[in-house]
Amino acid sequence: MRIVVLPGDGIGPEISAAAVEVLGLVNRDLGLGLEFETHEIGLVRLKTGGTTFPAAVLERCRAADGLLLGPVSHSDYPGRAEGGINVSAELRIALDLYVNIRPSRSRDGLAHYGRTPMDLVIVRENTEGFYADRNMHLGSGEFMPTPDLALSVRKITAAGSRRIAAAAFELAGSRRRKVTAVHKRNVLKVSEGLFLREVRKLAREHPDVAYEEQLIDSTAALLVRDARRFDVIVTTNMFGDILSDEAAELSGSLGLAGSINAGDAHCMAQAQHGSAPDIAGRDLANPVSLVLSAAMLLDWMGRRRDDRRFARAADTIDRSVDALLKDPATRTADLGGKLGTKAFTAAALGGVAGMVEALEDTKPANTTEAVEALFEVLARHVGRVKSKKGSKLRGRPGRSRQPKNPACSGEPPDSPDEAK
């Protein structure tokens, strides 16, 4: 199996190298059979090849089993006609990576900035919304009819809303069984009404999952005041982008936020943060976000192939990172520690190697016990337990009693104009 690595701009090459080192270790020790193929993109490729993202590299991405994308400085790219292609947006559309899964959770020993701890996942629609570079078949969703008038088009489809809702409910069914749909229906009555219509349909199909709706305004406040109330949040593109950054920072740091962009056939690991050109090349970057994203990618790859070694590798990476973050002596400078990128990577490699060795020494005695032990891992990314065959997302079942799904007690409105 082949993972295409696109290092990106700024700190991208440094943290991509760290993630690949960690992946390489679990690949070797757990026999995952991975191969890595690296291609230059971004500003470096623009200088040498006239484009930030050559068509040939896109084709290599299509053929890959997984992708690892470093941060890109797309705000510094020229226009598309001059070779400036936003690699992240291009891949999301070209490979139909419609679901962006962004977990945020508080960690033992590490300060969080909300009033309560959190353990939630934001499921963000990834291909529609207000994002002008990905919501049109041809051209841009943002334009100026006159020099003094700028317009933006928002695209919401029933199909796009339904499939992102399906991903959210499937995920919630294996976590704590609660979905919160975040919207701005009180102002954007038609487009948000359409989104809610489709989410409510999925809620009726999942009576075992509690369902609620929250305005984007109140959700932003509740993440600060009472984040523990949330399990899975499903929302449209821009709202998901903003809320996931807020949640990540409140949980400890945006630098700790793993993320994958997934579709039915492809998956791309990508850090939530930017390219930080001011610290590029100075051994100061925190690689945790991309390392955890890489672990999420392994989890996705394992589910597609029903290969439990990948889930084991992902959990090993996740637990070793948790152990490093718990100790101030093994944190990077942005978290109050003293380790640089290379030193933290070395510590992570040591932690992963030690954990793999410990797992080898404590293997369950039989196959049934092995399966149960494997899928008892915490739902640190999107969760990992056995689920029905063909499931795209799996997670840890909720253990607490959940409130009744109000969408199942009656018939919610089916038209945008009737939605509450």
N, C-alpha and C positions, 0 to 999 in steps of 0.2 A: 504494500500500500504506500502511496506517495502523498506527502504533504508539500505543497508549494509554499515557500516562504518569501514574502515581499517585505523587506526591511523598512521601507518608507523613508521619512525625512526626520531631521532633528535627532532626538534621542532614539528614534526607531531602530537603527542598526544595533545599538547597544543592548536595548531590552529584547530585541528579537534574538540576538545571539544568546542571551541568558535563557530565554524560553526554549530555544532549540537545544541548548546543553541539557536542560532538565528533561526535555522530551527524549533526547538521545540516551540518557541514563535509564529511564524506565523502559525504553525500547529494547535496550541491551539486556537488562536484568530480568524483564518479564517476557521477552521474546515476542514483541508485538509485530515484528516484520515491517517496520516503517522505513521509508527512504525519504530523504529531504532534498528538495530542489529549490535553489534560491535564484531570484531574478531581481535586478535593479529596477526600481520605479521612482517616481517623484522627481524632485528637482535635479538630482544627479542624472537621471535618465533623460530629462529634458535637455540638459546641456550636451549630452553625448549623442542622443538619438532624435531630438526634435519633438519628443512627446513624453509626457509623464507616465503613459501607460500604453505601450505598444500592443497592437492587435495580436501579435504572436504570443505575448505573455498572457493575454486574456484566454487564448485557446488552451494554453498549458493549464490555466486555472480550471477551465471547463473539464479537462480530462483528469484532474487530480481527485484524490479521495478526501482531501481536506486542505484548508488554506489557513495560513497564519499571516496576518497583515499588521505591520507596525504602524504607528501614527503617521499621518500625512499632513503637510502644511498646505492644504488646498487653497486656503485664503491667499497664499502667495503665488499661486499658479496664474499664468496668463489665461486669456479666453480659450475656448475650445479650438477655435480656428488657428490659434498660435500653438497648439499642442498641449494646452492645460486641461487635463481630464482628471476629475475627482475620482481617484481609484476606488475609494470606499463606496461611493454612490453608484459608480459604474458596475461594480461587482454585485451589489445588491439587486440591481435591475437585471443585469445580464444573466445571473444565476438564479433569479427569483428567490432571493433570501428574504422572505417576507416577514419572518418573525425575529425580532431582536430580544434576546433573553438576557436580562440584567438583574442579577441577584444583589441584594445588599443585606448584610447581617453584622451585628456587633460581635466583637471577638473578646475572649477572656484576656484580661490584662492590658487591653488597649482602650484608651478613652473614646467614648462616643459623645456626640454633641446634641442629641435630642434628649427629651425628658425621660424617655423609656428606651430600653434596648429594642432592636428590630431584627427580624428574620423574614424577609419578604423577597418576592421576585416581581419585577416589572416586565410585563410582556407587551412590547411595543410593536405596532404595525410599522413596517420598514420600507414600504414601497409606494405609499400614497401621501395624502395630506397636503400641507402647504409647501413641501420641499420642492423648489422650482426645478432642480436638476434631476428629478426622478418621477414627476407626476404627469409627464406628457409623452406621447408616442414620438412626436417630432417637435423640436423647438424647446422653449423654456416656459415654465408656468409663471414667470414673472416678466413683465414687459412695461414699456412706457409709450402710450399713444401720443403724448406730447412731452416736451421737455420738463413740464411741471406736474405731470401726472404719472404715478407708478401704480400698477395693478398686480396683484398676486392671485393666482387661481388655486383653489383647494379641491383636491380630488378625493372623494370617498366613494367606494363601490360596495354593493351588497356582498359580492364574492370576497373582496378583500377583508371586509369586516367579519364575515362569517368564519373565514379560515383562521384569523387571528384569535377570535373568540374560542374556536375549537381547541386551539393550542393552549389557551389559558385554562379552560375547564379541564382538559386532560391533565395538565400539570397540577392544578389544584386538587384533583382527585387523588393524587399520590402525595400530597403534602397535608395541610390542615383543613382542606376542603372548604375554602372560602374564596370567592372572586369578587373584586370590586371593580366596576366599570367606571372609569373617570372620563368626564365629558364637560362640554360647555353648551349644553342643549338649550339653556335659557336665552342664549344670544344667537348661536348658529343652529337655528331650529331645524333646518332641512338636512344639512350634512351630518350633524351630530344626532339628529333624530334617526337617520338611516343607520348610522353606526349602532345606536342603542337598540333599534329594532332587531338587528341580527344577533346582537349579544343576548337579548332576551329570549330569542328562539333557542339558542344554545342552553340558556339557563333552564328552560322548560325540559330540555332533553337530559339534564343532569340534576334531578331532584335531590340527590344526595350531597350536592355542593351548595353551601349557603351563598346567596347572591345579594349584592347591594350596589347602589349607584352613588357617586359623589361628584360634585362639581370640582373642576380643576383647582379653583381657589381654595376650597375647604380642604382638599387633599394636601395641598402644599403646606397648609397650616398644621394639619393633623400629623404629617410626617415629623414635624418638630415636637408637637405636644403629646402624641399618643401613637407612635409608629407601630407598637406591638399589636394593634388592632388589625393590621393588614397582613394578608398571606400572599395572594396573587392579585396584582393590579393589571388590568388590561386597558389599553388606551390607544389613541391615534398617534401618529408619528411625532409631531412636535411636542405634544404634551408628554409623551413617553421619554423623549430626549431630555427635556427639562427636569421632570420628576426623578428620573434615574440618577442624574448628576446630583440633585439635591439629596436623595436618599443615600447615595454613596458617601458623600461628604459627611452627612450626619452620622453615618455608621462608623466613621473613623477617618476616612480619607478617600478622595477620588482615585488616588494612586493604588487603592486596594480593590478596585471594582473590576471583576471579570465580566466578560461579555462574549456571546456568540451571536452571529447572524446566520440563521438556518432556514432552509427550505426543504422540499421533499427529497431533493437529490444532492444538495451541497450544503456545506457548513464552513463558516469562516470565523476563526478566533480573532478578536480585535480588542485592544485595550480601550476603555472608555475615555481616557484622557487624551490630551493633544500631544504635539510633537516637541514642545518645550525647547525651542532652538537656543534659548539663553543658557541652557546648561548642557547642550549637546557636546559630546566629546570630552567631558570633564569628569567622568566616572562618578556622577552625582545622581543619576536617574534611578528611581525605584522601579524595578522590573516586575513587581508583584502582580499588577493588573494583567499584564500580558501572559505571565506564567499561569495565573489562575484561568485565564481565557483558554490557554492551551490545554489545561486539564479538562475544561468543559468540552473542548473539541474532541478529546479522546473519549469522553463519555458518550458523545453523540455518535462517533464512529463505532464504538463498541455495541451500542444499541442497534445500529443498522445491520451489524453482522452477527448479532447475538453472541458476541465474544466477551465474556465476563472479565477477561484479563484487562481490558481497556478501562472498565469501571474501577477495577482494583488500582490501576495505575493512576487514574484521576484522583481517587480518594487518597492515595499515598502522597501525591503532590500537595493536595489541599491540606492534609493534616500536618505535613512537614512545614508548610508555610505558616500555619496557625502557631506551631510551636516556636518558630523564629520570632513572630510578631509579639508573642506573649512576653518575651524577654527583651527589655530595653537594650541590652548589649548586642542583640542581633537584629537591630532595626536600621533602616537607612536614615540619612540625615533629615529628610522631610518629616519623619515620625519621631524626631528627637534622638535618634541613634547616631552612630559614628561610621557605619559601614557604607562603602561606596557600592556601585553596581557590581563590580567584579567580586568583591569580598562577600556581598550578600548572596550572589550566585553560587560561590564556593560553599557557603554555609548551607544553602538550599540543597545543593548536590549531596553534601554530607548527610543532611537530614533525610533526604529521600532514600539514599543508599542504606542508611541504618534502619529505616522503617521497612524497606523491602526485605532486608535480612531478618528483621524481627518477625515479619509475617511468614517468612519461609520456615522459621523455627516453631511457629505456633499454628501450623495448618490444621484444620479440622480433620477428624479421623475418617470421615466418609463423605461421599459426594453430596448427600442431602445437607449435612452440616456445613459443607463448604459453600453451597449455594446460599443457605440462610445467613451465614456469616458475612458473605460478600454483600448481600443486599440489605444488611442492617446498617450500612454506612449512613451518616447523617445527610440530610438534603442540603448540602452546602452549595451546590450550583443550582441545578433544577431538580435535584433529588434522583435517587436511583433505587428502585425496587422492582420486583417482577410485576409485569402487567400483561394485558392481553396481547396476543401476537399481532404484530404490525403497528404497535403503538409507537408514535414518534417521540413522545415525551413521557418520562417516568419519574416518580419521586417517592418520597417517604409518606406512607399513609398518615393522616391526622389521627391523633389519639384522644383528642378532647371532644366533648359533645358539642355539636354545631347547631346554630339556630336553623329553623326551617327556611327553605328557599322561597322567598315571597313570590318569585316569578312562577311558581307552581301552584299557587293558591287561587289563581284567576288567570284571565287572559290579558296580558299587557298589550298596549296599543301596538298595532302592526304598521302604522304609517308614521312618517316623520312628524306630521302635523299633530298627531294624537299623543306622541310620546311625552311622558312627564319629564 
